[in-house]
Amino acid sequence: MAEGPAARATSELRRRIVLNELPPGSVLTELGLAGDLACSQAAVREALLRLEGEGLVLRAGRQGTTVTDLDADTALEILDLRRRIELRGARRAARRVAAGDIAVLERIQAAMEAAAVAGDAWAVLEADMEWHLALFRISGLHAMLPILARCMLHSHRFRLWAPWHRRPLGETASRHLPILAALRAQDATALARNLGAHLDTIVERRHAA
């Protein structure tokens, strides 16, 4: 099923904001974005409402819409929340995982590695988020998925904005392999340890603190 104009506008604006092509504080206008994205102002308006719900833009009526700010303190709070949510889910996932779940993660892993080889940073990021959400779904804690998705989006945005933290795309993809190995073995302790180490090194905290 094809995406509608509002969904396409949302995806493109999300990409630009997370990759900092639209940096914090950028002023966005519906008319300007409609021309840039070749869609209607109504589609842009809906897209901005969705992005406001994700915390990526701030709409202030007649004052216009701006891309939300980034700061280290907020980013670290988000990372800590993400860590608590994911580790709780991982321990449950180790008990509940089935062969079909592993196959899904392997498929996403392969797509992530292919995107890394192609040098497509956004595709790697999207696959990374899809991978972590797929792992979390195994836990059955479905009510927390939207919270986790938002935390992941903002942690990626901060990581890409932070001038001190860059990592080759291939390394980003391969960092998931120890987590996947522990899940295959249904080793909850190793899964939590490997996932925790992965999350703790999304950004170098000594620079962010």
Buried (B, 14 or more C-beta within 10 A) or exposed (E): EEEEBBBBBBBBBBBBBBBBEBEBEBEBBBEEBBEBBEBBBEBBBBBBBBBBEBBBBBBEEEEEBBBBEBEBEBBBEBBEBBBEBBBBBBBBBBEEBEEEBBEBBEBBBEBBBBBBEEEBBBBBBBBBBBBBBBBBBBBEBEEBBEEBBBBBBBBBBBBBBBEEBEEEBBEBBBBBEBBBEBBBEEBBEBBBBBBBEBBEEBBEBEEBE
